[in-house]
């Protein structure tokens, strides 16, 4: 598939529980303050390494703040060859309100 799909948190949760990859494209400070459990922070610097080591056959869920920026990132990743790419509608903010038990904070440095 060379396109991505938008997905609601209620649809994303089972995918993630089944081992889908999860990337968070928010800024590092926001990611450190809180993120979805299992998320990998992805930015322009870490993108090449992520793509080089990724499993292109595993579903990939992209998350941002509210579900807007993740759409363009998901489209980009779909064009890189990922077979199943999703943009999380409502982003981290909606996820955190629905599933606070499935969010984490990075350890303080």
ZADRENFI-565501 format. One line per field, with one value per residue (C-alpha): x, y, z. Coordinates in nm, 3 decimals, padded with zeros to 5 digits. Layout:
x	(X_...)
y	(Y_...)
z	(Z_...)
***
This chain:
x	(00.000_00.139_-00.119_-00.197_-00.523_-00.655_-00.735_-00.924_-00.758_-01.014_-00.896_-00.527_-00.516_-00.568_-00.319_-00.058_-00.134_-00.067_00.279_00.233_00.520_00.449_00.630_00.576_00.675_00.616_00.907_01.152_01.032_00.669_00.772_00.975_00.682_00.457_00.405_00.222_00.381_00.604_00.642_00.970_01.047_01.105_01.251_01.455_01.775_01.649_01.441_01.714_01.814_01.450_01.382_01.703_01.606_01.229_01.009_00.819_00.562_00.451_00.171_00.301_00.105_00.218_00.116_00.152_-00.029_-00.380_-00.364_-00.280_00.100_00.096_-00.097_00.186_00.442_00.229_00.203_00.582_00.643_00.390_00.585_00.905_00.762_00.579_00.293_00.039_00.058_-00.189_-00.221_-00.376_-00.683_-00.687_-00.317_-00.152_-00.392_-00.698_-00.510_-00.403_-00.761_-00.896_-00.611_-00.413_-00.292_-00.124_00.088_00.434_00.690_01.053_01.280_01.415_01.767)
y	(00.000_00.339_00.530_00.543_00.509_00.719_00.511_00.582_00.501_00.226_00.059_00.127_-00.027_-00.391_-00.340_-00.218_-00.504_-00.742_-00.594_-00.305_-00.055_00.284_00.607_00.946_01.251_01.518_01.729_01.564_01.765_01.662_01.300_01.310_01.460_01.172_00.925_00.608_00.295_00.133_00.445_00.524_00.894_00.975_01.296_01.399_01.277_00.931_00.869_00.708_00.463_00.381_00.307_00.103_-00.121_-00.134_-00.431_-00.310_-00.590_-00.496_-00.242_00.106_00.360_00.725_00.962_01.339_01.588_01.587_01.369_01.632_01.624_01.245_01.229_01.375_01.163_00.852_00.933_00.974_00.642_00.463_00.584_00.447_00.097_00.018_-00.213_-00.096_00.260_00.438_00.792_00.805_01.030_01.262_01.199_01.159_01.400_01.186_00.863_00.995_01.094_00.751_00.527_00.701_00.359_00.312_00.627_00.664_00.927_00.910_00.876_01.208_01.277)
z	(00.000_-00.088_00.114_00.484_00.673_00.957_01.262_01.584_01.917_01.972_01.649_01.711_02.057_01.945_01.660_01.907_02.145_01.855_01.797_01.555_01.545_01.703_01.625_01.789_01.582_01.846_01.970_02.213_02.515_02.462_02.411_02.733_02.923_02.817_02.535_02.443_02.592_02.332_02.120_01.949_01.912_01.547_01.408_01.106_01.274_01.375_01.062_00.844_01.120_01.191_00.824_00.791_01.083_01.036_00.962_00.655_00.687_01.040_01.080_01.166_01.371_01.359_01.638_01.688_01.913_01.767_01.455_01.193_01.147_01.170_00.843_00.636_00.823_00.765_00.393_00.376_00.554_00.334_00.030_00.186_00.150_00.474_00.385_00.644_00.781_01.008_01.140_01.487_01.484_01.784_01.841_02.178_02.346_02.270_02.345_02.686_02.772_02.672_02.792_03.068_03.182_02.841_02.860_03.007_03.088_03.000_03.302_03.426_03.311)
***
